Structure formats: structure tokens, C-alpha cells
Amino acid sequence: MNKAKKVIVIGAGIGSLGTAALLSKRGYDVTIVEKNETLGGRANIFTAEGYTFDMGPSWYLMPDIFENFYKLVDEDINEHLDIVRLSPSYRVFFPGDDEIPVLDMESDLEKDLPTLEKLEPGVTPRMRKYLERSKKQYGIAQQHFMHRNYNSVWDFLKWEIAKEGRNMNPLQTMEKYLNKWFKDERLKKILEYTLVFLGSAPSKTPALYNVMNHVDFGMGVFYPRGGIYTIIESFKKMNEKFGTTIRTSAPVKKIIVENNYATGVELDNGEFLKADYVVSNADMWFTETKMLDEKDQTFPEKYWEKSTMAPTAFIMYLGLNGQTPNLTHHNLRFCKDWKQNFVEIFDTPQLPSDPSYYVCKPTHTDKNIAPDGQDILFVLVPLPYEINPTEEEKKSYRDKIINMMKSDLDLPNLEEMINYERSYWGDDFSKDYNAYKGNALGGQAHTLKQTLLRPKNFSKKVKNLYYAGAGTNPGIGVPTSLISSQLAYKRIEGIKHPHPLTDLDG
């Protein structure tokens, strides 16, 4: 046991909470310091006028990752979370498509194949083969890539990794890969929409991420009753049980470095906290450029200027005075010109003229988060992280999206139904989470280069300084951030095991 070893964990996102739980369970003396009043990072929450809103992540995917984590710390996930499988998993809207304007996906291949046949007759054998391959690749990713710590790009050239990597189609883009399998543009949109979770475009994302289609079609979409924030509450409960000290409203001013070792942190109020190890789950850019002196920065400002970040987002939190029966829990509105939408987000940054957007109606599944007979809508529109719209432009774009929803989703009385409304933009992400240029997902887009060369989870300049969260390996997303906590734990414990942890000894 390591009871004498003190660890400071900066930030209280899922990566922080996971790292802290693992280390505290192991016997380390762990303190979490969080700048905001609430835990969770981007998985935040707020209440207003009887409505309870999850502010960020809303999809519960890759349930195996969560189940494995709870087993690692000897906890029963079912005692913490009430997980339900959604049916349908999500609803897709194709505005202007007279043939199939709306369809539901079930994440059950036998139920989904008849739907997919309507889009592309004769697709069944190809879809079966494609998803069999996607499932195999997901297994490879789990066993050889996602749970492995990398020290340099040369690690990818080791025989075992290179051999398995060839089966992942790493040098093809998702766009080109899917074009070899399917013809119908609507079908390909369904297979590409998960890339939004990775913050990248189909033309720039390596085909190895088609593993997400196994996650979608093969594993299902779930929801923890009470909302995504119940996961944060669960992790808070576990940390308190294991002895973690949690401090909120405690922003870190600086990471203290002595003789090239991280020895603690200085808080904004001038307080010093000593530590043997420091783990930062704060925005990677902010950690490197604001918390460290220039000589101690592995990733200085010039590094970030050359990076492609994940998009930012325009979010509306809407509390309605009635119900929207034509919406399900998850709803996706796909634009007509798919490629142009990605061009406007990644290549010629602007407010998209015909955006794809996402609408979550959690009250479809959970009636306890809003007044009786009323719905909550969480509306998210991906936007370029590089733009800074004026207040007038924000209002105009808000009106544009509301009008689109009236037409696209058959909500003609939406404006009159809005009982509560709050908007959230890129500058809010910067203010609340120190997000680089207001990016919404916490890290770099998953292009091929930024997949292979993603910032590692340790500092090359400062010993005993580690990283967790979406900014490091394995990348963006709640489940992957949870994996990052296990990778940080492996670093501190010196565990070389490249596969998922099955116990805290590796």
C-alpha cells in the first residue's frame, strides 16, 4: 500500500474522479481540487424552474467500460446506477426526403436491417459483414490500443501493435472506407454521425474509428435514470468511501516544480498543497501553458496553434410547458449537404448555413426531471471552434435553429412552448472549463495525425506530472476519459500491462 504517497488531482471531470478513485482505493492520499462549485467537468448539471438539465454528455455508450471500472474498485454498478436500454436508440430526421423523412434505429441488427433495406435494397449481407468486421476491430482496439500507454510514436511500430493495426484500416478515411461498402448517402450518414463524438469529419477521420458502429449497432444506447450526472454523483460517493478529499471552488494557479519534479500546486488563494504526484484533468492547453512555466512545458503555445481542435457547440437548454410526442430520447437532424456542413465546421469556419443538429429529450425516459406533463429539450449544434459570433449573430442563429426545429421536427408551436431557455456557446466553454478556443469536447479532433500523436499522459519535462481526460489518450468521450484514468493509474503504479485492468495489480 502507498498511504504515505500524496496525489493532487486537478479538475473533477470523469477522468479525474476515476483516477482519484483508483488511487485512493489503492491506498494513496488523494486530494481533488476543482475550480467550479460542482463536480463533473463538462458533465455538469443545473436546475431551473423545476427542470434538471445535464449540461454536457447525454449518451451512455460502451457499457462494458463502465462495468469494468466498477469491478476494478469492487463496486456493484447496479447499486450505483439504474441503467435502462433505450428503444429506439435514436430517431433520424432527413428534411426534404419525401421517401423516408424519419426513421428509428434500435441498435438491434435484426430489427434495423429492414429499415436499412429501405435505404439501400440488398444491403443486408454487406451490413452483416461490415458489422462483423467492426466488432472484431472493437475487440482489437480494446485489447491492443485503448488500454495501452504509449511513450512515443515508435511504439506503434512494434510488431504486435503493427500487426494488429493493419486490421484497423488506419490509413483510410472513414469516408473512403464506407464508400467501398455502401452507396446510399442517408445510410452513410447514419454510419458517420458518431464521428461528431470524436470531433472530426469523415474525410479526415481514420477508418479505424468504424469501431463506433459496433458500439452503436452491436452494444446499444443506454441511459442512467436521473441523468448522466448520476454517474458523477456515483463517482463522488465512491471517492468519499475510499477516502479522497474533494475540494470545490479551488482553482489551481500553478503546478509547483522543484528540480524537475512536480511537488504540488498553488491555488488561486495563495495556498500551497504538497504532493508526490500531480495528475491534471484540466484542459491540456491550460495545464501546459497557464499552470507551468515555459521551461517546463511539453506542449507550449506554438504546439496548440498548429493543432486542430474538436468543434465547439451552440447549446440550448429548453424547458417546455407541454410535450413533444413526435420526439424520442435521442434525435438527430441530418443536413442535406453533408460534406458542405463539415467544410463549414473544419475548413472555412463559419456558422453552418444548413447545420446538422442533435436534440435530446430525456423526459422521454425520465419523467422525474421536469414538472408533470412537461418536456426538456437539450439542443446541440456543432460549430467551428475558431469563430466568435457577436451577441446579435448569436440571437439570429438561435432564431434560425428554432425555426428549423419547427419545420424539421414538426414542432410548429415550439416558440410558444418554451417556458425556460438558456443558451451556451464557445465562450462559455472557455469560461467554465478553460477550454482552448472554446472547444466543446475537451481535446483535439481525431484526425490520423492527432490520433497517433495525441499528447501523452505524462510530462516529458516534469517528472511525476501526469494527465487524464479527453485531451490525452485514448481521447474524446466519457468512456474513453474513464479509460484515461486507468492509464494514469498504470503510470503511477508502474504497471506495463497493455490490456484492460482486471484488478488494481494489473
C-alpha positions as CSV (number, residue, x, y, z in Angstrom):
1,M,0.0,0.0,0.0
2,N,1.1,3.6,-0.6
3,K,-0.6,5.5,2.2
4,A,2.4,7.9,2.5
5,K,2.1,8.9,-1.1
6,K,0.2,12.1,-1.7
7,V,-1.6,12.8,-5.0
8,I,-3.1,16.1,-6.2
9,V,-5.7,15.7,-8.9
10,I,-6.6,18.9,-10.8
11,G,-10.1,19.1,-12.0
12,A,-13.1,16.9,-11.3
13,G,-14.2,15.5,-14.7
14,I,-14.8,11.8,-15.2
15,G,-11.0,11.2,-15.8
16,S,-10.1,12.9,-12.5
17,L,-12.8,11.2,-10.5
18,G,-11.8,7.8,-12.0
19,T,-8.1,8.4,-11.3
20,A,-8.7,9.5,-7.8
21,A,-10.9,6.5,-7.0
22,L,-8.4,4.0,-8.3
23,L,-5.5,5.6,-6.4
24,S,-7.5,6.1,-3.2
25,K,-8.7,2.5,-3.3
26,R,-5.0,1.5,-3.7
27,G,-4.1,3.5,-0.5
28,Y,-2.8,6.8,-1.8
29,D,-3.7,10.0,-0.1
30,V,-5.6,11.8,-2.8
31,T,-7.0,15.3,-3.0
32,I,-9.1,16.6,-5.9
33,V,-9.1,20.4,-6.4
34,E,-11.8,21.7,-8.7
35,K,-12.2,25.3,-9.9
36,N,-16.0,25.2,-10.2
37,E,-18.6,24.8,-7.4
38,T,-19.8,21.4,-8.8
39,L,-18.0,18.2,-9.9
40,G,-18.1,16.6,-13.3
41,G,-16.3,19.0,-15.6
42,R,-18.3,19.1,-18.9
43,A,-20.6,16.5,-17.4
44,N,-22.2,19.3,-15.3
45,I,-25.7,19.9,-14.2
46,F,-28.1,22.7,-13.3
47,T,-31.7,23.1,-12.2
48,A,-34.1,25.9,-13.0
49,E,-37.8,26.3,-12.6
50,G,-38.4,22.6,-11.8
51,Y,-36.2,21.4,-14.7
52,T,-33.0,19.4,-14.2
53,F,-30.5,19.7,-17.1
54,D,-27.5,17.6,-17.9
55,M,-25.2,20.3,-19.4
56,G,-22.9,18.2,-21.5
57,P,-22.6,14.5,-22.3
58,S,-26.0,12.8,-22.9
59,W,-25.2,9.5,-24.5
60,Y,-24.4,6.4,-22.3
61,L,-22.3,4.2,-24.7
62,M,-19.7,1.5,-24.3
63,P,-21.3,0.0,-21.2
64,D,-18.5,-2.5,-20.9
65,I,-16.1,0.2,-20.0
66,F,-18.2,1.4,-17.1
67,E,-18.9,-2.2,-15.9
68,N,-15.2,-3.0,-15.9
69,F,-14.3,0.1,-13.9
70,Y,-16.8,-0.6,-11.2
71,K,-15.5,-4.2,-10.9
72,L,-11.9,-2.8,-10.6
73,V,-12.9,-0.9,-7.4
74,D,-15.0,-3.8,-6.1
75,E,-18.3,-1.9,-6.5
76,D,-21.6,-3.2,-8.0
77,I,-22.6,-0.9,-10.8
78,N,-26.3,-1.8,-10.3
79,E,-26.1,-0.4,-6.7
80,H,-24.9,2.9,-8.1
81,L,-26.8,3.4,-11.4
82,D,-30.2,2.4,-12.7
83,I,-29.3,1.8,-16.3
84,V,-32.0,1.3,-19.0
85,R,-31.6,0.4,-22.6
86,L,-33.3,2.9,-25.0
87,S,-35.7,1.7,-27.6
88,P,-35.5,3.2,-30.1
89,S,-31.8,4.1,-29.6
90,Y,-32.4,7.3,-31.6
91,R,-34.5,8.8,-34.3
92,V,-33.1,10.3,-37.5
93,F,-34.7,13.1,-39.5
94,F,-34.0,13.7,-43.2
95,P,-35.7,17.0,-44.0
96,G,-36.9,17.3,-47.6
97,D,-36.7,13.5,-48.1
98,D,-40.1,12.6,-49.4
99,E,-39.3,8.9,-49.4
100,I,-38.1,8.4,-45.8
101,P,-38.2,11.6,-43.8
102,V,-37.9,9.9,-40.4
103,L,-36.6,6.6,-39.2
104,D,-35.8,4.9,-35.9
105,M,-32.7,2.9,-35.1
106,E,-32.9,0.2,-32.5
107,S,-29.2,-1.0,-32.1
108,D,-30.6,-4.4,-32.8
109,L,-29.4,-5.6,-36.2
110,E,-32.4,-7.9,-36.8
111,K,-34.8,-5.0,-36.2
112,D,-32.6,-2.5,-38.0
113,L,-31.9,-4.5,-41.2
114,P,-35.5,-4.0,-42.6
115,T,-35.1,-0.2,-42.0
116,L,-31.7,-0.2,-43.7
117,E,-33.0,-2.2,-46.6
118,K,-35.5,0.7,-47.3
119,L,-32.5,3.0,-47.7
120,E,-30.4,0.6,-49.8
121,P,-32.1,-2.5,-51.1
122,G,-29.9,-5.6,-50.9
123,V,-27.6,-4.1,-48.2
124,T,-28.2,-6.9,-45.6
125,P,-25.3,-9.2,-46.4
126,R,-22.9,-6.3,-46.7
127,M,-24.1,-4.7,-43.5
128,R,-23.7,-8.0,-41.6
129,K,-20.2,-8.4,-42.9
130,Y,-19.3,-4.8,-42.2
131,L,-20.5,-5.0,-38.6
132,E,-18.8,-8.4,-38.0
133,R,-15.6,-6.6,-39.0
134,S,-16.4,-3.6,-36.9
135,K,-17.0,-5.9,-33.9
136,K,-13.6,-7.7,-34.4
137,Q,-11.9,-4.3,-34.7
138,Y,-13.5,-3.1,-31.5
139,G,-12.0,-6.2,-29.7
140,I,-8.6,-5.4,-31.2
141,A,-8.9,-1.8,-30.1
142,Q,-9.8,-2.8,-26.6
143,Q,-7.0,-5.4,-26.3
144,H,-4.2,-3.7,-28.0
145,F,-4.7,0.1,-28.3
146,M,-7.2,1.8,-26.0
147,H,-5.8,0.5,-22.7
148,R,-2.1,0.8,-23.6
149,N,0.2,3.6,-22.5
150,Y,2.4,4.9,-25.3
151,N,5.8,6.6,-24.8
152,S,6.4,7.7,-28.4
153,V,5.1,7.2,-31.9
154,W,7.7,4.4,-32.3
155,D,5.6,2.3,-30.0
156,F,3.1,1.9,-32.9
157,L,5.8,0.2,-35.0
158,K,6.3,-2.6,-32.5
159,W,5.5,-5.9,-34.2
160,E,2.5,-6.9,-32.0
161,I,0.9,-3.4,-32.4
162,A,1.7,-3.0,-36.1
163,K,0.3,-6.5,-36.9
164,E,-3.0,-5.7,-35.2
165,G,-3.0,-2.2,-36.5
166,R,-3.1,-3.4,-40.1
167,N,-6.5,-4.9,-39.4
168,M,-7.9,-1.5,-38.3
169,N,-7.6,0.3,-41.7
170,P,-5.7,3.2,-40.1
171,L,-4.6,4.9,-43.4
172,Q,-8.0,5.1,-45.0
173,T,-10.5,7.7,-44.0
174,M,-14.0,6.8,-42.8
175,E,-15.4,8.5,-45.9
176,K,-13.4,6.3,-48.4
177,Y,-13.8,3.2,-46.3
178,L,-17.6,3.5,-46.2
179,N,-17.8,4.3,-49.9
180,K,-16.4,0.8,-50.6
181,W,-19.2,-0.8,-48.6
182,F,-22.3,1.3,-49.2
183,K,-23.9,3.6,-51.7
184,D,-26.9,5.3,-50.1
185,E,-25.9,8.7,-48.7
186,R,-28.5,8.5,-45.9
187,L,-27.2,5.2,-44.8
188,K,-23.6,6.5,-44.7
189,K,-24.7,9.5,-42.6
190,I,-26.1,7.1,-40.0
191,L,-22.7,5.3,-40.0
192,E,-20.8,8.5,-39.8
193,Y,-22.7,10.6,-37.2
194,T,-20.8,9.1,-34.3
195,L,-17.7,10.9,-35.6
196,V,-19.2,14.0,-34.1
197,F,-18.4,12.4,-30.7
198,L,-14.8,12.3,-31.9
199,G,-14.8,15.9,-33.1
200,S,-13.8,15.2,-36.6
201,A,-15.1,15.0,-40.2
202,P,-15.5,11.7,-42.2
203,S,-13.0,12.9,-44.7
204,K,-10.3,13.4,-42.0
205,T,-11.0,10.6,-39.5
206,P,-9.1,7.3,-39.9
207,A,-11.3,4.3,-40.7
208,L,-10.2,2.6,-37.5
209,Y,-13.0,4.5,-35.8
210,N,-15.6,2.5,-37.6
211,V,-15.4,0.5,-34.3
212,M,-18.0,3.1,-33.2
213,N,-20.5,1.4,-35.4
214,H,-20.2,-1.8,-33.4
215,V,-20.8,0.4,-30.3
216,D,-23.9,1.8,-32.0
217,F,-25.4,-1.3,-33.7
218,G,-23.9,-4.1,-31.6
219,M,-23.9,-2.7,-28.0
220,G,-26.9,-0.4,-27.8
221,V,-27.6,3.0,-26.3
222,F,-28.4,3.4,-22.6
223,Y,-29.5,6.0,-20.1
224,P,-28.9,6.1,-16.3
225,R,-32.2,7.2,-14.7
226,G,-31.8,10.6,-13.2
227,G,-29.5,11.7,-15.9
228,I,-25.8,11.4,-16.8
229,Y,-24.9,13.4,-13.7
230,T,-25.8,10.4,-11.6
231,I,-22.5,8.9,-12.9
232,I,-20.7,11.9,-11.4
233,E,-22.6,11.5,-8.1
234,S,-21.7,7.8,-8.1
235,F,-18.0,8.6,-8.5
236,K,-18.2,11.2,-5.8
237,K,-19.7,8.7,-3.4
238,M,-17.0,6.1,-4.3
239,N,-14.2,8.6,-3.8
240,E,-15.6,9.7,-0.4
241,K,-15.9,6.0,0.6
242,F,-12.2,5.4,-0.4
243,G,-11.0,8.5,1.5
244,T,-10.5,11.0,-1.3
245,T,-10.5,14.6,-0.2
246,I,-12.6,16.7,-2.6
247,R,-12.3,20.5,-2.7
248,T,-14.5,22.6,-5.0
249,S,-14.2,26.3,-5.8
250,A,-10.4,25.8,-5.5
251,P,-8.9,26.8,-8.9
252,V,-5.2,26.0,-9.4
253,K,-2.9,28.9,-10.2
254,K,0.3,26.9,-10.7
255,I,1.9,23.5,-10.6
256,I,4.9,23.6,-8.4
257,V,8.1,22.2,-10.0
258,E,11.3,21.7,-8.0
259,N,14.4,20.0,-9.5
260,N,12.3,18.9,-12.5
261,Y,9.7,17.2,-10.2
262,A,6.1,18.1,-9.6
263,T,5.9,18.7,-5.9
264,G,2.4,20.2,-5.5
265,V,0.2,23.0,-6.6
266,E,-0.5,26.6,-5.7
267,L,-4.2,27.6,-5.5
268,D,-5.5,31.0,-6.6
269,N,-6.0,32.0,-3.0
270,G,-2.2,31.5,-2.4
271,E,-2.5,28.2,-0.6
272,F,0.2,25.5,-1.3
273,L,-0.7,21.8,-1.4
274,K,2.2,19.4,-1.3
275,A,2.2,16.2,-3.3
276,D,4.3,13.3,-4.5
277,Y,2.4,13.1,-7.8
278,V,0.2,15.6,-9.7
279,V,-2.5,14.5,-12.2
280,S,-4.2,17.1,-14.3
281,N,-7.6,16.5,-15.9
282,A,-7.9,20.2,-16.6
283,D,-7.8,21.3,-20.2
284,M,-4.4,20.2,-21.6
285,W,-3.7,23.5,-23.2
286,F,-4.5,25.4,-20.0
287,T,-2.5,23.0,-17.9
288,E,0.6,23.3,-20.1
289,T,0.6,27.0,-20.9
290,K,-1.0,28.5,-17.8
291,M,-0.1,26.3,-14.9
292,L,3.6,25.6,-15.9
293,D,6.5,27.9,-16.6
294,E,7.6,28.0,-20.2
295,K,10.7,25.9,-19.5
296,D,8.5,23.1,-18.0
297,Q,6.0,22.9,-20.9
298,T,6.0,19.8,-23.1
299,F,3.3,21.4,-25.2
300,P,3.9,25.2,-25.5
301,E,1.6,27.7,-27.1
302,K,3.1,27.1,-30.6
303,Y,2.1,23.5,-30.4
304,W,-1.6,24.4,-29.9
305,E,-1.6,26.9,-32.7
306,K,-0.8,24.1,-35.1
307,S,-3.5,21.7,-33.7
308,T,-7.0,21.1,-35.0
309,M,-9.3,21.1,-32.1
310,A,-12.7,19.4,-31.8
311,P,-15.6,21.7,-32.6
312,T,-17.3,24.0,-30.2
313,A,-21.1,24.0,-30.0
314,F,-24.2,26.1,-29.6
315,I,-26.4,24.5,-27.0
316,M,-29.9,25.4,-26.0
317,Y,-31.5,24.1,-22.7
318,L,-35.2,24.4,-23.2
319,G,-37.9,23.7,-20.6
320,L,-41.3,23.3,-22.3
321,N,-44.8,23.9,-21.0
322,G,-46.0,20.8,-22.8
323,Q,-44.9,17.6,-24.5
324,T,-43.4,16.7,-27.9
325,P,-44.7,13.2,-28.7
326,N,-43.0,13.0,-32.1
327,L,-39.5,13.1,-30.5
328,T,-37.8,10.2,-28.8
329,H,-35.0,10.3,-26.3
330,H,-32.2,11.0,-28.9
331,N,-33.0,12.8,-32.1
332,L,-30.6,13.6,-35.0
333,R,-31.4,16.0,-37.8
334,F,-29.1,15.5,-40.7
335,C,-28.5,18.3,-43.2
336,K,-28.9,17.8,-46.9
337,D,-25.3,18.7,-47.9
338,W,-23.3,16.5,-45.5
339,K,-19.9,17.4,-46.9
340,Q,-20.6,21.1,-47.0
341,N,-21.6,21.1,-43.4
342,F,-18.2,19.6,-42.4
343,V,-16.4,22.1,-44.7
344,E,-18.1,25.0,-42.8
345,I,-17.1,23.5,-39.5
346,F,-13.5,22.5,-40.3
347,D,-12.2,24.1,-43.4
348,T,-13.9,27.5,-43.9
349,P,-15.1,28.3,-40.3
350,Q,-18.5,29.9,-40.1
351,L,-21.9,29.4,-38.6
352,P,-23.2,26.5,-40.7
353,S,-25.8,27.5,-43.2
354,D,-27.7,24.2,-43.1
355,P,-26.4,22.5,-39.9
356,S,-26.9,19.0,-38.7
357,Y,-28.0,19.2,-35.1
358,Y,-29.0,16.9,-32.2
359,V,-31.9,17.1,-29.8
360,C,-32.1,15.1,-26.6
361,K,-35.4,14.7,-24.9
362,P,-34.5,13.0,-21.6
363,T,-38.1,13.3,-20.3
364,H,-39.0,10.6,-22.9
365,T,-37.4,8.1,-20.5
366,D,-37.2,10.0,-17.2
367,K,-40.3,11.9,-16.0
368,N,-38.8,13.0,-12.7
369,I,-36.5,15.7,-14.1
370,A,-39.3,18.1,-15.2
371,P,-42.7,19.2,-13.9
372,D,-45.6,16.8,-14.8
373,G,-46.6,16.9,-18.4
374,Q,-43.6,19.0,-19.5
375,D,-40.6,18.1,-21.6
376,I,-36.9,19.1,-21.5
377,L,-35.0,19.6,-24.8
378,F,-31.2,19.7,-25.0
379,V,-30.3,21.1,-28.4
380,L,-26.7,20.9,-29.7
381,V,-25.4,22.4,-33.0
382,P,-21.7,21.6,-33.7
383,L,-19.8,24.8,-34.7
384,P,-16.2,25.7,-35.7
385,Y,-14.1,26.3,-32.6
386,E,-12.4,29.3,-34.3
387,I,-15.4,31.6,-34.6
388,N,-16.6,34.2,-32.1
389,P,-20.1,35.3,-33.1
390,T,-21.4,38.7,-31.8
391,E,-24.4,38.8,-29.5
392,E,-26.5,39.8,-32.5
393,E,-25.3,36.9,-34.5
394,K,-25.9,34.5,-31.6
395,K,-29.5,35.7,-31.3
396,S,-30.1,35.4,-35.1
397,Y,-28.6,31.9,-35.1
398,R,-30.8,30.9,-32.2
399,D,-33.9,32.0,-34.1
400,K,-32.7,30.1,-37.1
401,I,-32.3,26.8,-35.2
402,I,-35.7,27.3,-33.5
403,N,-37.4,27.9,-36.9
404,M,-35.6,24.8,-38.3
405,M,-36.8,22.7,-35.5
406,K,-40.4,23.9,-36.1
407,S,-40.2,22.6,-39.6
408,D,-37.7,19.7,-39.4
409,L,-39.1,18.1,-36.3
410,D,-42.8,19.0,-36.8
411,L,-42.8,21.4,-33.8
412,P,-44.8,24.3,-35.2
413,N,-45.6,25.7,-31.7
414,L,-42.1,25.3,-30.3
415,E,-41.6,29.0,-29.6
416,E,-44.8,29.3,-27.7
417,M,-44.0,26.2,-25.7
418,I,-40.7,27.5,-24.3
419,N,-41.1,28.1,-20.6
420,Y,-37.4,28.2,-19.7
421,E,-34.4,28.8,-22.0
422,R,-30.7,29.1,-21.6
423,S,-28.0,29.3,-24.3
424,Y,-24.4,28.1,-24.1
425,W,-21.7,29.0,-26.6
426,G,-17.9,28.5,-27.1
427,D,-17.0,31.4,-24.8
428,D,-19.0,29.7,-22.1
429,F,-16.8,26.6,-22.5
430,S,-13.7,28.8,-22.2
431,K,-15.0,30.5,-19.1
432,D,-16.3,27.4,-17.3
433,Y,-13.7,24.8,-18.3
434,N,-10.7,26.8,-19.6
435,A,-11.3,25.2,-22.9
436,Y,-8.8,26.1,-25.7
437,K,-10.6,28.4,-28.1
438,G,-13.9,27.3,-26.7
439,N,-13.8,23.7,-28.0
440,A,-16.7,21.7,-26.6
441,L,-15.2,18.2,-26.3
442,G,-12.1,18.8,-24.4
443,G,-9.3,17.9,-26.9
444,Q,-8.0,17.7,-30.4
445,A,-10.1,16.3,-33.2
446,H,-9.4,12.6,-34.0
447,T,-7.6,13.1,-37.3
448,L,-5.0,10.4,-38.2
449,K,-2.1,12.5,-37.1
450,Q,-3.7,13.6,-33.9
451,T,-4.7,10.0,-33.1
452,L,-1.1,8.8,-33.4
453,L,0.5,11.9,-31.9
454,R,-2.1,12.7,-29.3
455,P,-0.5,14.3,-26.2
456,K,0.8,11.5,-24.0
457,N,-0.4,11.2,-20.4
458,F,2.9,12.2,-18.8
459,S,5.0,15.3,-18.9
460,K,8.4,14.9,-20.7
461,K,9.7,17.9,-18.8
462,V,8.4,17.4,-15.3
463,K,8.6,14.1,-13.5
464,N,5.6,12.8,-11.6
465,L,3.2,15.0,-13.6
466,Y,0.5,13.0,-15.4
467,Y,-2.6,13.8,-17.4
468,A,-6.1,12.3,-17.7
469,G,-9.2,13.2,-19.6
470,A,-10.2,13.9,-23.2
471,G,-7.0,15.8,-24.0
472,T,-4.8,12.7,-23.8
473,N,-5.0,9.0,-24.7
474,P,-7.3,7.4,-25.7
475,G,-9.2,10.6,-26.5
476,I,-12.6,12.3,-26.5
477,G,-15.7,10.9,-24.9
478,V,-16.9,9.8,-21.4
479,P,-15.9,6.1,-21.7
480,T,-12.5,7.0,-23.2
481,S,-11.9,9.6,-20.5
482,L,-12.7,6.8,-17.9
483,I,-10.1,4.6,-19.6
484,S,-7.6,7.5,-19.4
485,S,-8.0,7.3,-15.6
486,Q,-6.8,3.7,-15.7
487,L,-3.9,4.7,-17.9
488,A,-2.8,7.4,-15.5
489,Y,-3.1,4.9,-12.6
490,K,-0.9,2.5,-14.6
491,R,1.7,5.2,-15.0
492,I,1.9,6.0,-11.3
493,E,1.8,2.3,-10.3
494,G,4.4,1.4,-12.9
495,I,2.1,-1.2,-14.5
496,K,3.2,-2.2,-18.0
497,H,0.1,-4.4,-18.8
498,P,-1.2,-3.2,-22.2
499,H,-4.7,-4.7,-21.8
500,P,-7.7,-3.6,-19.7
501,L,-7.0,-3.8,-16.0
502,T,-8.9,-6.7,-14.3
503,D,-7.6,-5.8,-10.8
504,L,-5.5,-3.0,-9.3
505,D,-2.3,-5.0,-9.5
506,G,-2.6,-5.1,-13.3
